[in-house]
Amino acid sequence: LSMYCFSVKNFNRDPKEVKFLMDIFEKAAKNIVKDKEVHDNKVKVRFIGRLDMLPEKVQKAVQEAMESTKDYDNYIVNFCVAYGGREEIVDATNKVIQDVKDGKIDKVDDETIKNYMYINSDPDIVIRTSGEYRLSDFMTWHSVYSEWFFLDKHWPDFSKEDLVKCIKEFKEKRSRRFGK
């Protein structure tokens, strides 16, 4: 499960709003470390994005959360924070360029690029809330073969029933001809 929580562009918002959101991320990350359900269910938690853009105290909290769950493999939850799909592609490309210069790789193809991304898997389903019909720079590389669901409700109103409905439609009505 990957959730788009805060984009690189969101740093351009009002500083009070950004601070408020950063405080939420810090608190959430600290809660993950002590969350019994996370540990009982062996949920690996990852924060994905340009984490160096986060305030130092938030960076520390997300690193501790990731460290406390790094060996788990039952489930993976990615919180995309300071994330942008284009930035992810740029960052991956720069790493590829460096490894080519260093002689670590001599051939680049789509699988090579995929392996340098923050997330190296492709989602089957992407759910877009808020009534918008655009990617908003989320998983630009990854979602080329994903099935998209557009819901005319905002995230706080998204329910378990909405999720079940999307999964049911995916399984019963969508035809997977490309990708996986």
N, C-alpha and C positions, 0 to 999 in steps of 0.2 A: 504494500500500500504506500503510495507516494502522495503527499499532500503539499500543495503550493501555498505556503504560509506567508511569504514576504518576498517580493521581487527586488532585484537590484534597483529598479526604478522607484520603488517605494521609499527609498532613502531621500527622495526629493519632496516628500510630504512635509507637512508642518512638523518642526522638531519636537514639539510636545507630543504629537501623535506617535512619532517614531519612538520616542523614549517610552511612552506608555506600552507600545507593542514589544519593545525590547525587554521591558520588565516582565511582561507575560511570558516571553520565550525563556528568560532566565528562570523564572519560577517553575515553568513546565519542565524544563530540563532537570532542575533539582528534584522535582517530584518523581521523575522517571527513575532516578537512582534508588529511591526508597519504595517504589511501587511494587507491592507484593505480586500483583497480577502479571506485571511485565516479567518478573523473574520466575514466577511459577510456570508461566507459559513459554518461557525461553524466547522472548521477543527481542530481536536485535533492533536497536534504535540507531538511526543514522540521521545526522543533520547534513544536508547537501547544499552546496552553493559556495559562494566566495565568503567563507566564514571569517576571513581576516578583516572583512568590512564591519563585523559586529563589534560592539563595545567589548572591551577586554573581559569584564565580568560575565558577559553572556558567552563569549568564547570559552571561558573556563568551565562554565556550567554545562555547555553542550559537549565539551570534550569529556567531562566526567560522566555524563549520561552515556555517551558512546562507549567509553572505556568499560563501564559497568555491565554492558550488554554485548560486548564485542564477540564473545564466544558462543552466543546463542544462534540457533539456526531453525527454530520451528516456524517463526514468522519474521518478516522484515518490515519495519515501518520507516519510511523516509520523510523527514520534515524538510521541505525545500525552503530554505531561509537565505536571504541575500542571493537568490537564485534568478537566473534568466537563461532561457534556452539558447539564445545567441551567445551569451557569455560562456555557457558550458561548451559550446562548439569551439569558440575562440580559445578557451583554456586548454581543451583537448588538442587542438591543432598546434598550439605552442609547445606542448609536451612532446608531440610527435616530431615536430621540427627539431627540438633539442636532442631527442633520441636518434634521429637520423644523423645529425651532426656528430653525435658521440659514437656513431657506428653500431648502435644497439639494434637498429632495424634498417632494412634496406628496401623494403617494399611496403607501400601504404595502400590499403583498400578499405572498404567500408567496415569490415570486421576489425581492422586495426584501429580505426577512429573510435568505434564502439567501445573497445577495450580501454580507451583513455578517457571516456566520459565519466562524470560523477556517478552516474547510474549506468550499469552496462546490461540492462535488461529492457525489454520493450513491453509496455502495458497492453493487455488485451482490450481493456475498457478505460476510457477517459470520460469522466462525468464533469460537465461544465455547468455550474450553477449561475444564478443571477439573471437569467434570460439573455445573456450575451451569446453571440454565435461567432466567437473568435478564439484563437489559441491563447492569446495574451502571453506569448513567449514561454509557454509551459511545455517542456519536453518536446521541443521543436524537432530534434533528431529522432527521438524514440517513438513518436506517435504516428508515424507515416502509415502504418497498417492497423492502427487501433480503431476500435469501434467507438464512435463518439455519441454521447447522450447529452442533450441540452435540456436543462430544466429551468422553468420560469419561476424559480424561488431562490432566495439567497441562502448562503451556507448555513447560517444559524437555524434555518427552518428545514434543512435537509434531514430526513429521518431514516431510520433503519428500514422502514417500509419502502422508501424511495430507492434505497440501495438494492433491496431484494427485487423490486420491480425492474430495475436496470439489468441485474444479473439474469433474471428470468427471461427478459426480452433478448438478451445476448445469447443465451443458450437455445431459445426456441425459435427466434425469428431472424437472427443475423447469420449470414453465410460468410465463413472465413475462407477466402480463396487465396489470399496472399499472406506473407509473413510466416508466422509459426505454423 
